[in-house]
Amino acid sequence: MGILYSDDNSMKPDNGTKIFYERIAEAMAKTGRPAHIEGSNLVEYLEKAGFVDVVVNKIKLPHRPWAKERRLKQAGAMALISFDTTRVPFVRNGCAHKDSQNEQRGGG
């Protein structure tokens, strides 16, 4: 299962938002800052930090206001706003990182 998926498998592999999140995750992993942390990894990180009795609760987070349930519809609307306001900085940061790597190698 990927970073972004649908419960009913209706999201196609070429979905633009899905591709965006996958590429952001790949770029962040290359910089040593993985974006996608599974519950099992999170438990390990928290326990290494000294937390005990760590419990993971997975929740649904729609990325659009398509859900039928009111609470999930509201969460999806907020996720859409968040996505729309943060995607440009993510992309710019990734491009800036790529540019600085090129400069370090003598490229342009």
C-alpha positions as a Markdown table, in Angstrom:
| # | Residue | x | y | z |
|---|---|---|---|---|
| 1 | Met | 0.0 | 0.0 | 0.0 |
| 2 | Gly | 1.4 | 3.4 | -0.9 |
| 3 | Ile | 1.5 | 6.7 | 0.9 |
| 4 | Leu | -1.8 | 7.8 | -0.6 |
| 5 | Tyr | -4.5 | 5.2 | -1.4 |
| 6 | Ser | -8.3 | 4.8 | -1.4 |
| 7 | Asp | -10.2 | 2.3 | 0.7 |
| 8 | Asp | -12.1 | 1.0 | -2.3 |
| 9 | Asn | -9.1 | 0.9 | -4.6 |
| 10 | Ser | -10.7 | 3.6 | -6.9 |
| 11 | Met | -7.6 | 5.7 | -7.0 |
| 12 | Lys | -5.7 | 5.1 | -10.2 |
| 13 | Pro | -1.9 | 4.7 | -10.2 |
| 14 | Asp | -1.6 | 7.8 | -12.4 |
| 15 | Asn | -3.6 | 10.0 | -9.9 |
| 16 | Gly | -1.7 | 13.4 | -9.8 |
| 17 | Thr | -1.9 | 13.8 | -6.1 |
| 18 | Lys | -0.7 | 10.3 | -5.5 |
| 19 | Ile | 2.2 | 10.8 | -7.8 |
| 20 | Phe | 3.1 | 14.1 | -6.1 |
| 21 | Tyr | 3.2 | 12.5 | -2.6 |
| 22 | Glu | 5.2 | 9.6 | -3.9 |
| 23 | Arg | 7.8 | 11.9 | -5.5 |
| 24 | Ile | 8.0 | 14.1 | -2.4 |
| 25 | Ala | 8.6 | 11.0 | -0.3 |
| 26 | Glu | 11.3 | 9.8 | -2.6 |
| 27 | Ala | 13.0 | 13.2 | -2.6 |
| 28 | Met | 12.8 | 13.5 | 1.2 |
| 29 | Ala | 14.2 | 9.9 | 1.6 |
| 30 | Lys | 17.2 | 10.9 | -0.5 |
| 31 | Thr | 17.9 | 13.7 | 1.8 |
| 32 | Gly | 17.8 | 11.4 | 4.8 |
| 33 | Arg | 14.4 | 12.8 | 6.1 |
| 34 | Pro | 11.8 | 10.2 | 5.2 |
| 35 | Ala | 8.3 | 11.6 | 4.9 |
| 36 | His | 6.5 | 8.3 | 5.2 |
| 37 | Ile | 6.7 | 6.8 | 8.7 |
| 38 | Glu | 4.8 | 3.6 | 9.3 |
| 39 | Gly | 3.4 | 2.9 | 12.8 |
| 40 | Ser | 6.0 | 0.3 | 13.4 |
| 41 | Asn | 8.9 | 2.8 | 12.7 |
| 42 | Leu | 7.2 | 5.4 | 14.8 |
| 43 | Val | 7.0 | 3.1 | 17.8 |
| 44 | Glu | 10.7 | 2.3 | 17.4 |
| 45 | Tyr | 11.7 | 6.0 | 17.2 |
| 46 | Leu | 9.6 | 6.9 | 20.2 |
| 47 | Glu | 10.9 | 4.1 | 22.3 |
| 48 | Lys | 14.5 | 5.0 | 21.4 |
| 49 | Ala | 13.6 | 8.5 | 22.6 |
| 50 | Gly | 12.6 | 7.1 | 26.0 |
| 51 | Phe | 8.8 | 6.8 | 25.6 |
| 52 | Val | 7.2 | 3.6 | 27.1 |
| 53 | Asp | 3.8 | 1.9 | 26.4 |
| 54 | Val | 3.6 | 3.5 | 22.9 |
| 55 | Val | 0.3 | 2.8 | 21.1 |
| 56 | Val | -0.3 | 3.4 | 17.5 |
| 57 | Asn | -3.8 | 4.4 | 16.3 |
| 58 | Lys | -4.3 | 4.6 | 12.6 |
| 59 | Ile | -6.8 | 7.1 | 11.3 |
| 60 | Lys | -8.3 | 7.9 | 8.0 |
| 61 | Leu | -7.4 | 11.3 | 6.5 |
| 62 | Pro | -9.2 | 12.1 | 3.3 |
| 63 | His | -7.3 | 14.5 | 1.0 |
| 64 | Arg | -10.4 | 16.0 | -0.5 |
| 65 | Pro | -13.9 | 16.6 | 0.9 |
| 66 | Trp | -15.4 | 13.6 | -0.9 |
| 67 | Ala | -16.3 | 11.5 | 2.2 |
| 68 | Lys | -19.9 | 10.9 | 3.1 |
| 69 | Glu | -19.3 | 11.1 | 6.9 |
| 70 | Arg | -19.4 | 14.8 | 8.0 |
| 71 | Arg | -16.3 | 14.6 | 10.2 |
| 72 | Leu | -14.2 | 13.0 | 7.4 |
| 73 | Lys | -15.6 | 15.5 | 4.9 |
| 74 | Gln | -14.4 | 18.4 | 7.1 |
| 75 | Ala | -11.0 | 16.7 | 7.5 |
| 76 | Gly | -10.7 | 16.3 | 3.8 |
| 77 | Ala | -11.5 | 19.9 | 3.2 |
| 78 | Met | -8.8 | 20.9 | 5.7 |
| 79 | Ala | -6.3 | 18.5 | 4.0 |
| 80 | Leu | -7.1 | 20.1 | 0.6 |
| 81 | Ile | -6.4 | 23.5 | 2.0 |
| 82 | Ser | -3.2 | 22.3 | 3.5 |
| 83 | Phe | -2.1 | 20.5 | 0.3 |
| 84 | Asp | -2.8 | 23.6 | -1.8 |
| 85 | Thr | -0.8 | 25.9 | 0.5 |
| 86 | Thr | 2.2 | 23.6 | 1.1 |
| 87 | Arg | 2.9 | 21.9 | -2.2 |
| 88 | Val | 4.7 | 24.9 | -3.7 |
| 89 | Pro | 7.2 | 25.2 | -0.7 |
| 90 | Phe | 7.8 | 21.4 | -0.8 |
| 91 | Val | 8.6 | 21.6 | -4.5 |
| 92 | Arg | 10.7 | 24.7 | -4.2 |
| 93 | Asn | 12.6 | 23.2 | -1.2 |
| 94 | Gly | 13.3 | 20.1 | -3.3 |
| 95 | Cys | 14.5 | 22.2 | -6.2 |
| 96 | Ala | 16.7 | 24.3 | -4.0 |
| 97 | His | 18.2 | 21.1 | -2.5 |
| 98 | Lys | 18.8 | 19.8 | -6.1 |
| 99 | Asp | 20.3 | 23.1 | -7.2 |
| 100 | Ser | 22.7 | 23.1 | -4.2 |
| 101 | Gln | 23.8 | 19.6 | -4.9 |
| 102 | Asn | 24.5 | 20.5 | -8.6 |
| 103 | Glu | 26.5 | 23.6 | -7.4 |
| 104 | Gln | 28.6 | 21.3 | -5.1 |
| 105 | Arg | 29.3 | 19.1 | -8.0 |
| 106 | Gly | 30.3 | 22.0 | -10.2 |
| 107 | Gly | 27.0 | 21.9 | -12.2 |
| 108 | Gly | 24.5 | 24.6 | -12.8 |
